[in-house]
Amino acid sequence: MRLTATLLLSAFLAFTSGVWAQAATQPSKVGVIHFEGAISATQQGQKALTELQNRYEPQRKEIERRQNEINALREQLAKGASTMSDDARQKINDDIAEKTKKLNRDFEDAQQDYQQDLDKILQEFYAKMRVVVDRYAKDNGYTLVLDIGSPQTPVVFVAEAADVTEEIVALYDKFNPVPGAAAAPGATSAPAAAKPAATPAKPPAAPAK
């Protein structure tokens, strides 16, 4: 009985050692993705970010209009500096200071609201994109996929062949088509317009100091 158990244990150890040895000899396949850039490059992502941009366009134009108004006052002050009375100059200076203070406050509020809306969009897409990445990695034999767009991923070098961002974008568009958008090609390449953006979208322009 003891001999049989010993033989079974020896056979099991020999089998598991072989499995580990085989796994160790198989090269790991590692890919990288710019996760946020991939989201902004998908057809759904582009649509959502364009809608966000359009929603904040009136605020951007209003901030620009008020900035131009302040610039006009500064020009008026510069041109009439030698002819204006002290009271007139002080009045324009006070007007500039008050308008600039309000503009900066409204800009910061708009920027904060914009960033919150942008974060919501990215969070909504994050879970859907994770599903696509998981499927792509399993179908193509990847053991690890890193997000090089994250500051928590300290990657200092990436071979171009390891970047699977475009393939993920194409696969995402294939499974999540947008009505009226151009049909996505195969999962091996993404359309030229789907190149990941460095910044998903732009907030209202900052007023000049």
SETORLO-127652 format. One line per field, with one value per residue (C-alpha): x, y, z; residue number from 0; residue in one letter. Coordinates in Angstrom, 2 decimals. Layout:
// residues N
X <- (X_...)
Y <- (Y_...)
Z <- (Z_...)
nr <- (NUM_...)
rest <- (A_...)
END
This chain:
// residues 209
X <- (0.00_2.79_4.75_1.75_1.26_4.94_4.79_1.68_3.33_6.47_4.40_2.48_5.67_7.19_4.07_3.84_7.57_7.14_4.23_6.19_9.23_7.10_5.47_8.86_10.19_7.23_7.96_5.57_3.70_3.35_1.38_0.82_-2.15_-2.79_-6.09_-7.48_-6.27_-7.96_-11.27_-11.09_-10.23_-13.24_-16.28_-18.40_-15.67_-15.30_-19.07_-19.28_-16.32_-17.68_-20.99_-19.11_-17.15_-20.34_-22.01_-19.24_-18.84_-21.21_-19.19_-15.95_-17.28_-18.57_-15.18_-13.51_-15.93_-15.27_-11.52_-11.72_-13.66_-10.87_-8.24_-10.14_-10.07_-6.34_-5.79_-7.92_-5.86_-2.56_-3.59_-4.98_-2.42_-0.89_-4.18_-6.49_-7.04_-5.98_-9.61_-10.31_-7.26_-8.15_-11.71_-10.52_-7.95_-10.62_-12.93_-10.20_-9.39_-13.04_-13.81_-10.61_-11.40_-14.91_-13.66_-11.00_-13.54_-16.06_-13.32_-12.20_-15.82_-16.31_-13.03_-13.96_-17.41_-15.85_-13.30_-16.02_-18.10_-15.00_-14.18_-17.74_-17.38_-14.05_-15.42_-18.41_-16.14_-13.52_-15.54_-16.55_-12.97_-11.69_-13.95_-12.51_-8.91_-9.54_-10.97_-8.17_-5.48_-6.93_-7.53_-3.98_-2.07_-1.04_-0.03_0.13_-1.22_0.03_-1.62_1.20_-1.14_-1.28_1.25_1.27_2.82_6.56_7.34_10.54_10.71_8.12_8.74_6.29_5.18_4.03_1.51_-1.92_-3.92_-5.07_-6.04_-8.09_-9.81_-10.73_-12.04_-14.05_-15.65_-16.44_-18.44_-19.83_-20.76_-22.11_-25.05_-24.01_-20.29_-17.87_-17.68_-14.66_-12.13_-10.88_-9.48_-5.92_-5.86_-7.75_-8.88_-6.49_-8.94_-8.93_-5.35_-5.41_-5.55_-3.00_-5.82_-9.42_-10.96_-10.28_-11.86_-12.89_-9.86_-8.09_-8.33_-5.12_-3.38)
Y <- (0.00_2.41_1.41_2.12_5.59_6.33_5.33_7.45_10.46_10.00_9.80_12.95_14.90_13.77_14.89_18.32_18.89_18.20_20.64_23.39_22.74_22.95_26.22_27.67_26.96_28.62_32.33_34.82_37.00_40.55_43.36_47.00_49.29_53.00_52.34_55.88_56.56_53.38_54.45_57.84_56.17_53.84_54.92_55.01_56.90_59.50_60.01_60.44_62.85_64.90_65.23_66.29_68.87_70.25_70.46_72.70_74.73_77.54_77.94_78.00_80.74_82.74_82.52_83.64_86.57_87.75_87.38_89.57_92.12_92.23_92.52_95.48_97.24_96.63_98.11_101.11_101.61_101.32_103.78_106.39_106.05_109.47_111.33_109.72_111.11_109.07_108.32_107.07_104.81_103.47_102.76_100.73_98.89_98.00_96.87_94.65_93.13_92.38_90.89_88.79_87.47_86.39_84.93_82.82_81.53_80.61_78.98_76.82_75.76_74.89_72.99_71.00_70.14_69.14_66.86_65.18_64.51_63.23_60.88_59.50_58.75_56.99_54.93_53.82_52.66_51.12_48.01_47.41_47.86_45.43_42.72_43.29_43.29_40.07_38.36_39.61_38.49_35.00_34.53_35.64_33.92_36.95_36.31_40.00_43.28_46.52_49.93_52.29_55.27_54.84_56.69_53.63_51.53_52.34_51.25_52.81_50.95_49.32_47.63_48.82_45.26_44.89_47.76_46.22_49.44_49.60_45.94_46.41_49.49_47.57_44.63_46.95_48.66_45.26_44.19_47.67_49.24_52.79_53.25_55.36_55.06_53.46_49.72_48.60_46.39_43.09_42.83_43.01_46.69_49.84_52.54_55.46_57.83_55.62_56.42_56.96_60.60_62.05_63.88_62.59_66.05_69.66_71.54_75.20_77.31_78.93_82.72_84.64_85.98)
Z <- (0.00_0.99_-2.13_-4.36_-2.82_-3.30_-6.96_-7.53_-5.87_-7.97_-11.15_-10.23_-9.48_-12.77_-14.67_-13.02_-13.49_-17.19_-17.41_-15.66_-17.84_-20.98_-19.80_-18.95_-22.44_-24.16_-24.83_-23.28_-25.75_-24.44_-26.06_-25.21_-25.74_-25.24_-23.49_-23.37_-26.90_-28.12_-26.59_-28.31_-31.62_-31.77_-33.74_-30.59_-28.74_-31.49_-31.55_-27.77_-27.66_-30.56_-28.73_-25.61_-27.59_-29.14_-25.74_-24.43_-27.62_-26.46_-23.26_-25.24_-27.49_-24.52_-22.80_-26.03_-26.37_-22.83_-23.32_-26.44_-24.42_-21.82_-24.56_-26.04_-22.67_-22.38_-25.84_-24.91_-21.77_-23.67_-26.39_-24.02_-21.24_-21.94_-22.39_-19.83_-16.39_-13.40_-12.55_-16.10_-16.08_-12.64_-13.76_-16.77_-14.65_-12.10_-14.90_-16.39_-12.99_-12.21_-15.63_-15.55_-12.07_-13.12_-16.38_-14.66_-12.14_-14.84_-16.91_-13.99_-13.37_-17.05_-17.16_-14.05_-15.45_-18.75_-17.07_-15.02_-18.15_-19.96_-17.07_-17.18_-20.89_-20.38_-17.48_-19.56_-22.37_-20.07_-19.21_-22.85_-24.03_-21.38_-22.83_-26.31_-25.02_-23.11_-26.20_-28.46_-26.00_-25.64_-29.37_-30.23_-27.44_-25.38_-21.80_-20.86_-22.27_-20.68_-20.80_-21.83_-21.53_-17.75_-15.57_-13.30_-16.10_-16.08_-19.66_-21.05_-24.37_-26.62_-29.95_-32.59_-33.29_-29.67_-29.93_-30.46_-30.07_-33.70_-33.75_-30.57_-32.04_-35.20_-33.18_-30.91_-33.94_-35.44_-32.38_-31.58_-34.93_-35.12_-37.52_-40.47_-39.72_-42.17_-41.71_-39.74_-41.55_-40.16_-36.68_-37.97_-38.82_-37.93_-40.34_-40.78_-39.11_-36.03_-35.04_-31.24_-30.28_-27.89_-26.11_-26.27_-26.62_-25.76_-22.85_-23.18_-24.07_-21.15_-20.96_-21.56_-18.52)
nr <- (0_1_2_3_4_5_6_7_8_9_10_11_12_13_14_15_16_17_18_19_20_21_22_23_24_25_26_27_28_29_30_31_32_33_34_35_36_37_38_39_40_41_42_43_44_45_46_47_48_49_50_51_52_53_54_55_56_57_58_59_60_61_62_63_64_65_66_67_68_69_70_71_72_73_74_75_76_77_78_79_80_81_82_83_84_85_86_87_88_89_90_91_92_93_94_95_96_97_98_99_100_101_102_103_104_105_106_107_108_109_110_111_112_113_114_115_116_117_118_119_120_121_122_123_124_125_126_127_128_129_130_131_132_133_134_135_136_137_138_139_140_141_142_143_144_145_146_147_148_149_150_151_152_153_154_155_156_157_158_159_160_161_162_163_164_165_166_167_168_169_170_171_172_173_174_175_176_177_178_179_180_181_182_183_184_185_186_187_188_189_190_191_192_193_194_195_196_197_198_199_200_201_202_203_204_205_206_207_208)
rest <- (M_R_L_T_A_T_L_L_L_S_A_F_L_A_F_T_S_G_V_W_A_Q_A_A_T_Q_P_S_K_V_G_V_I_H_F_E_G_A_I_S_A_T_Q_Q_G_Q_K_A_L_T_E_L_Q_N_R_Y_E_P_Q_R_K_E_I_E_R_R_Q_N_E_I_N_A_L_R_E_Q_L_A_K_G_A_S_T_M_S_D_D_A_R_Q_K_I_N_D_D_I_A_E_K_T_K_K_L_N_R_D_F_E_D_A_Q_Q_D_Y_Q_Q_D_L_D_K_I_L_Q_E_F_Y_A_K_M_R_V_V_V_D_R_Y_A_K_D_N_G_Y_T_L_V_L_D_I_G_S_P_Q_T_P_V_V_F_V_A_E_A_A_D_V_T_E_E_I_V_A_L_Y_D_K_F_N_P_V_P_G_A_A_A_A_P_G_A_T_S_A_P_A_A_A_K_P_A_A_T_P_A_K_P_P_A_A_P_A_K)
END
